[in-house]
Amino acid sequence: MAAESGQPLVVELAVEGMMCMKNCGNTVQSALRSVDGVADAV
């Protein structure tokens, strides 16, 4: 989904309850990247 300006829509999500960035963060990033229309997750 793109914003009306033609630029990509940037969404920032607050994820709570992760115990570590390495394993939990990688799992969340992988899940987000697998969603159609998601260009990147950082």
Secondary structure as UniProt FT lines:
FT   TURN            4..5
FT   HELIX           21..25
FT   HELIX           26..33
FT   TURN            36..37
//
